[in-house]
Amino acid sequence: MLDWLIVGAGLHGVHLAHVLLQRGGVPRSRLRLLDPHPTPLTRWRHLTANVGMTFLRSPSVHHIGLDADDLYRFARSAAGRWLTEFRDPYHRPSLALFNAHADAIVRKHRFDELLLSGSVCGLQRVRRGWRVITEQGDLVVRRVVLAIGRTALHRPEWARAAADPRIVHIFEPGFERERLLSTERIVVVGGGISAAQTATVLARAGHPEVTLVMRQPIRKAHFDSDPCWNGPKCLTKFWHTRSYVERRRQIQTGRYRGTMPHDVARELLQLVGDQRIALKIAEVTTCTVTPGGTLCVHLNSNETIAADRVLLATGFDQARPGSPWLDRVIVSEGLPCAPCGYPIPDKTLAWAPDLYVSGALAELELGATAPNLRGARLAAERLLCAVN
């Protein structure tokens, strides 16, 4: 029987496995990661490649290594020196450097050997742990960590109504931005960092017409949440709040959704000024198709944009991850949830005996940064308390 099964081999899952093995004393033979992708961090690479990310939004102290300065030390090593590039403020690493550091950790600790291929369909409490039901069969393990991220994509009503395969979400499985034809006229819909990065990389790739449609003028913020969530200023108040409705309100207020860092905005506006991107501050109302097959994107400003492709950079739905299988587990196992539907874990992130959560599922205990790299590091600290 495994001691630990971590569901999800993304940034959270790999970091938690790293910490449990190196700091928690868990033997390699007693821990596995479960993920539908063939290698660790596959989805991370897919998402960042599709938006053309070049620098992380997080500072250099947030990564999947053990110590805060691990990434910086890697940047000074022979393996990382040639990739060393940081962007101020907050010493944000390039994606190339971050990924090289992550790859070095995965190789060094052979995390690919710990990866089980599969998707969870259900969980059942058993005498000494949990039965994990997967498409490939059942696993009986002592402890389970749910390190799953949001996967339900937000599609505006007009996009669902149009039901045209050329209207694609940039995070859709199977979609690869680099396969777009260079002759395509593209409309990007969205107002945050992903939309800005996508429009920027498309314009730089030479697409003849790139239009970015945003509901509001550009809003700049260094991070996607108030920096006070990185320290005690916001977290102390949050942890002293007993009402989970109020905790959810604090999380929503503390997040800067639909924003972008100053450097991303600067690059975008430079391309707008060079007339390589058309920026429209408006809302899409409908999308129709001409008899010749051209997509027509209609705006509430009475403008119509002709396009060969519409890319939705509209993020993820904010509903609890894991549906529908997790809905059934919550009912069958009586797992406690707040009115918003999210787990109510204890201070060690235990949702039930020997069942732990990380990422978005841990928001009501870790706060606004729970889904981010900062949240992964906080979750690892809590899990160590459970081990010890």
C-alpha positions as a LaTeX table, in Angstrom:
\begin{tabular}{lrrr}
\hline
Residue & $x$ (\AA) & $y$ (\AA) & $z$ (\AA) \\
\hline
Met1 & 0.00 & 0.00 & 0.00 \\
Leu2 & 1.26 & 3.49 & $-0.88$ \\
Asp3 & 1.61 & 5.99 & 1.94 \\
Trp4 & 0.92 & 8.98 & $-0.33$ \\
Leu5 & $-0.87$ & 9.45 & $-3.63$ \\
Ile6 & $-0.80$ & 12.98 & $-5.01$ \\
Val7 & $-3.55$ & 13.55 & $-7.56$ \\
Gly8 & $-2.13$ & 16.00 & $-10.09$ \\
Ala9 & 1.43 & 16.33 & $-11.43$ \\
Gly10 & 1.41 & 20.05 & $-12.08$ \\
Leu11 & 3.42 & 22.65 & $-10.20$ \\
His12 & 1.57 & 21.96 & $-6.95$ \\
Gly13 & 1.75 & 18.20 & $-7.18$ \\
Val14 & 5.44 & 18.09 & $-8.09$ \\
His15 & 6.39 & 20.60 & $-5.38$ \\
Leu16 & 4.43 & 18.68 & $-2.74$ \\
Ala17 & 6.08 & 15.42 & $-3.80$ \\
His18 & 9.49 & 17.12 & $-3.71$ \\
Val19 & 8.93 & 18.37 & $-0.16$ \\
Leu20 & 7.46 & 15.12 & 1.15 \\
Leu21 & 10.39 & 13.11 & $-0.22$ \\
Gln22 & 13.19 & 15.48 & 0.79 \\
Arg23 & 11.84 & 17.12 & 3.94 \\
Gly24 & 9.14 & 14.72 & 5.10 \\
Gly25 & 11.21 & 11.55 & 4.96 \\
Val26 & 8.70 & 9.71 & 2.78 \\
Pro27 & 10.40 & 6.81 & 0.92 \\
Arg28 & 10.21 & 6.96 & $-2.88$ \\
Ser29 & 8.60 & 3.55 & $-2.94$ \\
Arg30 & 5.70 & 4.85 & $-0.83$ \\
Leu31 & 4.72 & 7.88 & $-2.93$ \\
Arg32 & 3.21 & 8.29 & $-6.39$ \\
Leu33 & 1.69 & 11.06 & $-8.51$ \\
Leu34 & $-1.44$ & 10.42 & $-10.56$ \\
Asp35 & $-2.03$ & 12.50 & $-13.68$ \\
Pro36 & $-3.63$ & 11.94 & $-17.11$ \\
His37 & $-0.67$ & 13.51 & $-18.90$ \\
Pro38 & 2.44 & 11.52 & $-19.92$ \\
Thr39 & 4.99 & 13.65 & $-18.05$ \\
Pro40 & 5.02 & 15.96 & $-15.01$ \\
Leu41 & 4.17 & 19.62 & $-15.69$ \\
Thr42 & 2.68 & 18.86 & $-19.11$ \\
Arg43 & $-0.36$ & 21.12 & $-18.65$ \\
Trp44 & 1.78 & 23.96 & $-17.28$ \\
Arg45 & 3.86 & 23.86 & $-20.45$ \\
His46 & 0.78 & 23.74 & $-22.66$ \\
Leu47 & $-0.84$ & 26.77 & $-21.03$ \\
Thr48 & 2.28 & 28.92 & $-20.97$ \\
Ala49 & 3.17 & 28.04 & $-24.57$ \\
Asn50 & $-0.28$ & 28.95 & $-25.87$ \\
Val51 & $-0.18$ & 32.45 & $-24.40$ \\
Gly52 & 3.44 & 33.03 & $-25.36$ \\
Met53 & 4.56 & 33.75 & $-21.81$ \\
Thr54 & 8.15 & 35.01 & $-21.57$ \\
Phe55 & 8.38 & 36.03 & $-17.88$ \\
Leu56 & 6.52 & 34.76 & $-14.86$ \\
Arg57 & 4.28 & 37.08 & $-12.90$ \\
Ser58 & 5.63 & 35.57 & $-9.67$ \\
Pro59 & 8.95 & 36.59 & $-8.08$ \\
Ser60 & 12.02 & 34.36 & $-8.19$ \\
Val61 & 11.42 & 33.00 & $-4.67$ \\
His62 & 8.29 & 31.18 & $-5.88$ \\
His63 & 9.19 & 27.92 & $-7.64$ \\
Ile64 & 9.07 & 24.14 & $-7.05$ \\
Gly65 & 12.45 & 23.90 & $-5.30$ \\
Leu66 & 12.89 & 23.49 & $-1.56$ \\
Asp67 & 14.52 & 26.74 & $-0.44$ \\
Ala68 & 13.47 & 30.23 & $-1.45$ \\
Asp69 & 16.80 & 30.96 & $-3.14$ \\
Asp70 & 16.99 & 27.66 & $-5.08$ \\
Leu71 & 16.05 & 29.26 & $-8.41$ \\
Tyr72 & 18.55 & 32.07 & $-7.94$ \\
Arg73 & 21.30 & 29.57 & $-7.13$ \\
Phe74 & 20.35 & 27.53 & $-10.21$ \\
Ala75 & 20.63 & 30.70 & $-12.30$ \\
Arg76 & 24.25 & 31.04 & $-11.16$ \\
Ser77 & 25.10 & 27.40 & $-11.93$ \\
Ala78 & 26.59 & 26.09 & $-15.16$ \\
Ala79 & 23.21 & 24.64 & $-16.14$ \\
Gly80 & 21.26 & 27.86 & $-15.63$ \\
Arg81 & 23.77 & 30.63 & $-16.26$ \\
Trp82 & 23.09 & 30.83 & $-20.00$ \\
Leu83 & 19.35 & 31.28 & $-19.32$ \\
Thr84 & 19.68 & 33.80 & $-16.52$ \\
Glu85 & 17.24 & 36.61 & $-17.08$ \\
Phe86 & 15.09 & 38.38 & $-14.51$ \\
Arg87 & 12.68 & 41.25 & $-14.87$ \\
Asp88 & 12.06 & 43.92 & $-12.27$ \\
Pro89 & 10.27 & 44.67 & $-10.13$ \\
Tyr90 & 10.29 & 41.67 & $-7.80$ \\
His91 & 13.03 & 39.84 & $-9.71$ \\
Arg92 & 10.64 & 37.81 & $-11.88$ \\
Pro93 & 12.36 & 34.96 & $-13.78$ \\
Ser94 & 12.06 & 34.24 & $-17.46$ \\
Leu95 & 9.89 & 31.27 & $-18.34$ \\
Ala96 & 12.92 & 29.58 & $-19.93$ \\
Leu97 & 14.90 & 29.83 & $-16.68$ \\
Phe98 & 11.95 & 28.74 & $-14.53$ \\
Asn99 & 11.29 & 25.71 & $-16.74$ \\
Ala100 & 14.96 & 24.72 & $-16.87$ \\
His101 & 15.07 & 24.79 & $-13.06$ \\
Ala102 & 11.87 & 22.73 & $-12.86$ \\
Asp103 & 13.22 & 20.24 & $-15.40$ \\
Ala104 & 16.43 & 19.88 & $-13.39$ \\
Ile105 & 14.40 & 19.02 & $-10.28$ \\
Val106 & 12.22 & 16.52 & $-12.17$ \\
Arg107 & 15.30 & 14.82 & $-13.64$ \\
Lys108 & 17.32 & 14.80 & $-10.43$ \\
His109 & 14.56 & 13.17 & $-8.42$ \\
Arg110 & 13.23 & 11.08 & $-11.33$ \\
Phe111 & 9.65 & 12.20 & $-10.83$ \\
Asp112 & 8.68 & 10.65 & $-14.15$ \\
Glu113 & 9.28 & 7.27 & $-12.51$ \\
Leu114 & 6.76 & 8.15 & $-9.80$ \\
Leu115 & 4.04 & 9.14 & $-12.27$ \\
Leu116 & 0.99 & 6.91 & $-12.70$ \\
Ser117 & $-1.11$ & 7.61 & $-15.76$ \\
Gly118 & $-4.81$ & 8.04 & $-15.12$ \\
Ser119 & $-7.71$ & 10.21 & $-14.03$ \\
Val120 & $-9.65$ & 9.95 & $-10.81$ \\
Cys121 & $-13.31$ & 8.90 & $-11.06$ \\
Gly122 & $-14.05$ & 8.59 & $-7.36$ \\
Leu123 & $-12.85$ & 8.09 & $-3.79$ \\
Gln124 & $-14.04$ & 5.71 & $-1.09$ \\
Arg125 & $-12.93$ & 5.65 & 2.52 \\
Val126 & $-11.56$ & 2.28 & 3.55 \\
Arg127 & $-10.27$ & 0.89 & 6.84 \\
Arg128 & $-6.71$ & 2.22 & 6.59 \\
Gly129 & $-6.98$ & 4.98 & 4.04 \\
Trp130 & $-8.72$ & 5.57 & 0.71 \\
Arg131 & $-9.69$ & 3.64 & $-2.37$ \\
Val132 & $-8.91$ & 5.79 & $-5.40$ \\
Ile133 & $-11.07$ & 4.82 & $-8.36$ \\
Thr134 & $-9.46$ & 5.56 & $-11.72$ \\
Glu135 & $-10.22$ & 4.77 & $-15.34$ \\
Gln136 & $-7.38$ & 2.25 & $-15.26$ \\
Gly137 & $-8.43$ & 0.51 & $-12.04$ \\
Asp138 & $-8.50$ & 1.06 & $-8.28$ \\
Leu139 & $-5.67$ & 1.99 & $-5.92$ \\
Val140 & $-5.80$ & 1.59 & $-2.15$ \\
Val141 & $-3.57$ & 4.16 & $-0.46$ \\
Arg142 & $-3.07$ & 5.45 & 3.05 \\
Arg143 & $-3.17$ & 9.19 & 2.27 \\
Val144 & $-4.42$ & 11.19 & $-0.72$ \\
Val145 & $-3.57$ & 14.77 & $-1.68$ \\
Leu146 & $-5.89$ & 16.45 & $-4.18$ \\
Ala147 & $-3.59$ & 18.87 & $-6.03$ \\
Ile148 & $-5.93$ & 19.53 & $-8.94$ \\
Gly149 & $-6.34$ & 22.90 & $-10.59$ \\
Arg150 & $-9.25$ & 24.54 & $-12.33$ \\
Thr151 & $-9.94$ & 23.03 & $-15.75$ \\
Ala152 & $-13.48$ & 24.25 & $-16.53$ \\
Leu153 & $-12.99$ & 27.00 & $-19.11$ \\
His154 & $-15.05$ & 30.17 & $-19.07$ \\
Arg155 & $-16.83$ & 30.64 & $-22.40$ \\
Pro156 & $-19.04$ & 33.70 & $-22.85$ \\
Glu157 & $-22.66$ & 33.10 & $-23.79$ \\
Trp158 & $-22.20$ & 34.53 & $-27.30$ \\
Ala159 & $-19.37$ & 32.04 & $-27.96$ \\
Arg160 & $-21.48$ & 29.10 & $-26.78$ \\
Ala161 & $-24.38$ & 30.29 & $-28.94$ \\
Ala162 & $-22.19$ & 30.60 & $-32.05$ \\
Ala163 & $-20.94$ & 27.02 & $-31.65$ \\
Asp164 & $-18.31$ & 27.47 & $-34.34$ \\
Pro165 & $-15.14$ & 25.32 & $-34.10$ \\
Arg166 & $-13.05$ & 28.34 & $-35.10$ \\
Ile167 & $-13.97$ & 29.99 & $-31.78$ \\
Val168 & $-11.44$ & 28.34 & $-29.49$ \\
His169 & $-10.38$ & 28.86 & $-25.90$ \\
Ile170 & $-6.60$ & 29.27 & $-25.66$ \\
Phe171 & $-6.47$ & 26.77 & $-22.79$ \\
Glu172 & $-8.55$ & 24.14 & $-24.56$ \\
Pro173 & $-6.90$ & 20.70 & $-24.55$ \\
Gly174 & $-5.56$ & 19.95 & $-27.99$ \\
Phe175 & $-5.34$ & 23.58 & $-29.12$ \\
Glu176 & $-1.81$ & 24.72 & $-29.97$ \\
Arg177 & $-1.26$ & 28.35 & $-30.87$ \\
Glu178 & 1.83 & 27.59 & $-32.93$ \\
Arg179 & $-0.27$ & 25.59 & $-35.40$ \\
Leu180 & $-2.31$ & 28.64 & $-36.44$ \\
Leu181 & $-1.79$ & 29.66 & $-40.04$ \\
Ser182 & 0.28 & 32.84 & $-40.30$ \\
Thr183 & $-2.25$ & 34.26 & $-42.77$ \\
Glu184 & $-5.19$ & 34.08 & $-40.37$ \\
Arg185 & $-6.93$ & 37.21 & $-39.13$ \\
Ile186 & $-7.39$ & 36.73 & $-35.43$ \\
Val187 & $-9.60$ & 38.30 & $-32.77$ \\
Val188 & $-8.50$ & 37.75 & $-29.16$ \\
Val189 & $-11.20$ & 38.26 & $-26.52$ \\
Gly190 & $-10.19$ & 38.94 & $-22.92$ \\
Gly191 & $-8.93$ & 41.66 & $-20.64$ \\
Gly192 & $-6.15$ & 40.17 & $-18.53$ \\
Ile193 & $-2.56$ & 39.02 & $-18.80$ \\
Ser194 & $-3.33$ & 35.93 & $-20.92$ \\
Ala195 & $-5.21$ & 37.96 & $-23.54$ \\
Ala196 & $-2.47$ & 40.59 & $-23.71$ \\
Gln197 & 0.29 & 38.00 & $-24.00$ \\
Thr198 & $-1.61$ & 36.07 & $-26.67$ \\
Ala199 & $-2.28$ & 39.15 & $-28.80$ \\
Thr200 & 1.35 & 40.24 & $-28.41$ \\
Val201 & 2.86 & 36.92 & $-29.48$ \\
Leu202 & 0.48 & 36.67 & $-32.46$ \\
Ala203 & 1.38 & 40.15 & $-33.67$ \\
Arg204 & 5.09 & 39.42 & $-33.30$ \\
Ala205 & 4.57 & 36.17 & $-35.27$ \\
Gly206 & 3.39 & 38.22 & $-38.23$ \\
His207 & $-0.36$ & 37.62 & $-38.38$ \\
Pro208 & $-1.79$ & 40.21 & $-40.77$ \\
Glu209 & $-4.60$ & 41.36 & $-38.48$ \\
Val210 & $-4.70$ & 40.93 & $-34.71$ \\
Thr211 & $-7.53$ & 42.54 & $-32.77$ \\
Leu212 & $-7.81$ & 42.48 & $-28.98$ \\
Val213 & $-11.29$ & 43.07 & $-27.58$ \\
Met214 & $-11.46$ & 44.07 & $-23.90$ \\
Arg215 & $-14.54$ & 45.04 & $-21.93$ \\
Gln216 & $-12.60$ & 47.59 & $-19.86$ \\
Pro217 & $-9.50$ & 49.73 & $-20.39$ \\
Ile218 & $-6.19$ & 48.10 & $-19.46$ \\
Arg219 & $-5.78$ & 47.60 & $-15.72$ \\
Lys220 & $-2.25$ & 47.16 & $-14.43$ \\
Ala221 & $-1.13$ & 45.26 & $-11.34$ \\
His222 & 2.19 & 43.60 & $-10.55$ \\
Phe223 & 0.47 & 40.48 & $-9.18$ \\
Asp224 & $-2.92$ & 38.83 & $-9.65$ \\
Ser225 & $-3.79$ & 39.50 & $-6.00$ \\
Asp226 & $-3.02$ & 42.10 & $-3.35$ \\
Pro227 & 0.62 & 41.64 & $-2.23$ \\
Cys228 & $-0.58$ & 41.62 & 1.39 \\
Trp229 & $-1.66$ & 38.00 & 0.81 \\
Asn230 & 2.00 & 37.04 & 0.67 \\
Gly231 & 2.44 & 37.90 & 4.33 \\
Pro232 & 0.61 & 38.29 & 7.63 \\
Lys233 & $-1.18$ & 41.55 & 6.82 \\
Cys234 & $-4.07$ & 39.88 & 4.98 \\
Leu235 & $-3.60$ & 36.31 & 6.19 \\
Thr236 & $-3.89$ & 37.10 & 9.90 \\
Lys237 & $-7.25$ & 38.76 & 9.40 \\
Phe238 & $-8.30$ & 35.92 & 7.10 \\
Trp239 & $-7.41$ & 33.20 & 9.62 \\
His240 & $-9.25$ & 35.04 & 12.38 \\
Thr241 & $-12.40$ & 35.15 & 10.27 \\
Arg242 & $-14.71$ & 32.30 & 11.20 \\
Ser243 & $-17.38$ & 32.90 & 8.56 \\
Tyr244 & $-16.53$ & 31.10 & 5.32 \\
Val245 & $-18.85$ & 33.43 & 3.44 \\
Glu246 & $-16.69$ & 36.33 & 4.66 \\
Arg247 & $-13.49$ & 34.42 & 3.84 \\
Arg248 & $-14.75$ & 33.97 & 0.28 \\
Arg249 & $-15.56$ & 37.67 & 0.09 \\
Gln250 & $-12.02$ & 38.56 & 1.23 \\
Ile251 & $-10.54$ & 36.26 & $-1.42$ \\
Gln252 & $-12.66$ & 37.79 & $-4.18$ \\
Thr253 & $-11.85$ & 41.32 & $-3.06$ \\
Gly254 & $-8.13$ & 40.54 & $-2.79$ \\
Arg255 & $-7.80$ & 39.16 & $-6.31$ \\
Tyr256 & $-6.97$ & 41.36 & $-9.28$ \\
Arg257 & $-8.73$ & 39.46 & $-12.03$ \\
Gly258 & $-8.49$ & 40.85 & $-15.52$ \\
Thr259 & $-5.22$ & 42.68 & $-14.86$ \\
Met260 & $-1.73$ & 42.54 & $-16.34$ \\
Pro261 & 1.76 & 43.54 & $-15.16$ \\
His262 & 3.14 & 46.89 & $-16.25$ \\
Asp263 & 5.71 & 45.39 & $-18.64$ \\
Val264 & 3.07 & 43.27 & $-20.41$ \\
Ala265 & 0.87 & 46.34 & $-20.81$ \\
Arg266 & 3.81 & 48.35 & $-22.11$ \\
Glu267 & 4.64 & 45.76 & $-24.79$ \\
Leu268 & 0.98 & 45.53 & $-25.80$ \\
Leu269 & 0.57 & 49.31 & $-26.12$ \\
Gln270 & 3.78 & 49.53 & $-28.15$ \\
Leu271 & 2.30 & 47.14 & $-30.70$ \\
Val272 & $-0.99$ & 49.04 & $-30.64$ \\
Gly273 & 0.95 & 52.24 & $-31.33$ \\
Asp274 & 2.76 & 50.51 & $-34.20$ \\
Gln275 & $-0.67$ & 49.50 & $-35.59$ \\
Arg276 & 0.20 & 45.81 & $-35.34$ \\
Ile277 & $-2.64$ & 45.22 & $-32.85$ \\
Ala278 & $-6.06$ & 46.86 & $-33.00$ \\
Leu279 & $-7.34$ & 47.41 & $-29.47$ \\
Lys280 & $-11.11$ & 47.64 & $-28.97$ \\
Ile281 & $-12.61$ & 48.59 & $-25.61$ \\
Ala282 & $-15.99$ & 47.01 & $-26.08$ \\
Glu283 & $-18.01$ & 43.89 & $-25.42$ \\
Val284 & $-18.78$ & 41.14 & $-27.91$ \\
Thr285 & $-22.52$ & 40.71 & $-28.38$ \\
Thr286 & $-22.71$ & 38.03 & $-31.09$ \\
Cys287 & $-20.60$ & 36.21 & $-33.63$ \\
Thr288 & $-22.06$ & 35.30 & $-37.01$ \\
Val289 & $-20.77$ & 33.71 & $-40.20$ \\
Thr290 & $-21.01$ & 35.20 & $-43.69$ \\
Pro291 & $-22.06$ & 33.06 & $-46.66$ \\
Gly292 & $-18.38$ & 32.95 & $-47.58$ \\
Gly293 & $-17.46$ & 31.49 & $-44.19$ \\
Thr294 & $-15.89$ & 34.58 & $-42.58$ \\
Leu295 & $-16.49$ & 35.05 & $-38.86$ \\
Cys296 & $-18.07$ & 38.40 & $-37.99$ \\
Val297 & $-17.55$ & 39.52 & $-34.40$ \\
His298 & $-20.17$ & 42.11 & $-33.44$ \\
Leu299 & $-19.42$ & 44.58 & $-30.64$ \\
Asn300 & $-21.71$ & 46.70 & $-28.49$ \\
Ser301 & $-19.96$ & 49.73 & $-30.00$ \\
Asn302 & $-21.74$ & 48.87 & $-33.30$ \\
Glu303 & $-18.47$ & 47.74 & $-34.84$ \\
Thr304 & $-18.05$ & 44.43 & $-36.68$ \\
Ile305 & $-14.69$ & 42.70 & $-37.03$ \\
Ala306 & $-14.04$ & 40.13 & $-39.78$ \\
Ala307 & $-11.88$ & 37.22 & $-38.63$ \\
Asp308 & $-10.70$ & 33.76 & $-39.58$ \\
Arg309 & $-10.29$ & 32.72 & $-35.95$ \\
Val310 & $-11.51$ & 33.90 & $-32.54$ \\
Leu311 & $-9.40$ & 33.04 & $-29.51$ \\
Leu312 & $-11.00$ & 33.23 & $-26.08$ \\
Ala313 & $-8.59$ & 34.32 & $-23.36$ \\
Thr314 & $-11.37$ & 34.45 & $-20.79$ \\
Gly315 & $-9.86$ & 32.30 & $-18.08$ \\
Phe316 & $-11.41$ & 29.56 & $-16.01$ \\
Asp317 & $-14.77$ & 29.21 & $-14.32$ \\
Gln318 & $-14.40$ & 29.85 & $-10.60$ \\
Ala319 & $-16.45$ & 26.84 & $-9.54$ \\
Arg320 & $-14.78$ & 24.20 & $-7.37$ \\
Pro321 & $-12.45$ & 21.91 & $-9.37$ \\
Gly322 & $-13.12$ & 18.20 & $-9.63$ \\
Ser323 & $-16.71$ & 18.09 & $-10.81$ \\
Pro324 & $-18.55$ & 15.84 & $-11.36$ \\
Trp325 & $-16.70$ & 13.02 & $-9.60$ \\
Leu326 & $-15.82$ & 15.13 & $-6.57$ \\
Asp327 & $-19.49$ & 16.14 & $-6.17$ \\
Arg328 & $-20.36$ & 12.50 & $-5.65$ \\
Val329 & $-17.51$ & 11.98 & $-3.16$ \\
Ile330 & $-18.60$ & 14.99 & $-1.11$ \\
Val331 & $-22.07$ & 13.48 & $-0.73$ \\
Ser332 & $-21.02$ & 9.87 & $-0.16$ \\
Glu333 & $-18.25$ & 10.70 & 2.33 \\
Gly334 & $-19.93$ & 13.67 & 4.00 \\
Leu335 & $-17.03$ & 16.05 & 3.30 \\
Pro336 & $-17.53$ & 19.54 & 4.77 \\
Cys337 & $-18.00$ & 22.39 & 2.29 \\
Ala338 & $-18.67$ & 26.10 & 2.60 \\
Pro339 & $-21.71$ & 27.75 & 0.96 \\
Cys340 & $-19.52$ & 28.48 & $-2.09$ \\
Gly341 & $-19.01$ & 24.72 & $-2.53$ \\
Tyr342 & $-15.30$ & 24.70 & $-1.66$ \\
Pro343 & $-13.70$ & 22.41 & 0.96 \\
Ile344 & $-13.36$ & 23.35 & 4.61 \\
Pro345 & $-9.99$ & 21.77 & 5.53 \\
Asp346 & $-8.21$ & 22.00 & 8.87 \\
Lys347 & $-4.89$ & 23.76 & 9.43 \\
Thr348 & $-2.92$ & 20.82 & 7.99 \\
Leu349 & $-5.18$ & 21.00 & 4.89 \\
Ala350 & $-6.89$ & 17.74 & 5.87 \\
Trp351 & $-10.42$ & 17.71 & 4.45 \\
Ala352 & $-11.06$ & 14.37 & 6.09 \\
Pro353 & $-8.76$ & 11.90 & 7.86 \\
Asp354 & $-5.86$ & 11.17 & 5.45 \\
Leu355 & $-7.41$ & 13.28 & 2.64 \\
Tyr356 & $-5.62$ & 16.58 & 1.96 \\
Val357 & $-6.13$ & 19.45 & $-0.49$ \\
Ser358 & $-3.88$ & 21.92 & $-2.26$ \\
Gly359 & $-4.30$ & 24.64 & $-4.89$ \\
Ala360 & $-7.76$ & 26.09 & $-5.45$ \\
Leu361 & $-9.30$ & 23.43 & $-3.18$ \\
Ala362 & $-7.34$ & 24.94 & $-0.27$ \\
Glu363 & $-8.47$ & 28.55 & $-0.84$ \\
Leu364 & $-10.61$ & 28.80 & 2.28 \\
Glu365 & $-7.59$ & 27.96 & 4.45 \\
Leu366 & $-4.68$ & 29.50 & 2.50 \\
Gly367 & $-6.39$ & 32.54 & 0.99 \\
Ala368 & $-6.17$ & 34.34 & $-2.35$ \\
Thr369 & $-2.76$ & 32.96 & $-3.40$ \\
Ala370 & $-3.72$ & 29.31 & $-2.84$ \\
Pro371 & $-3.81$ & 28.37 & $-6.57$ \\
Asn372 & $-0.45$ & 30.04 & $-7.30$ \\
Leu373 & 3.17 & 29.03 & $-6.70$ \\
Arg374 & 3.04 & 30.85 & $-3.39$ \\
Gly375 & 0.08 & 28.66 & $-2.46$ \\
Ala376 & 1.99 & 25.50 & $-3.36$ \\
Arg377 & 4.75 & 26.46 & $-0.95$ \\
Leu378 & 2.26 & 27.27 & 1.81 \\
Ala379 & 0.51 & 23.94 & 1.23 \\
Ala380 & 3.81 & 22.06 & 1.50 \\
Glu381 & 4.50 & 23.67 & 4.88 \\
Arg382 & 1.09 & 22.53 & 6.13 \\
Leu383 & 1.55 & 18.99 & 4.82 \\
Leu384 & 4.85 & 18.70 & 6.64 \\
Cys385 & 2.96 & 19.39 & 9.87 \\
Ala386 & 0.71 & 16.45 & 9.06 \\
Val387 & 3.69 & 14.18 & 8.39 \\
Asn388 & 5.49 & 15.19 & 11.55 \\
\hline
\end{tabular}
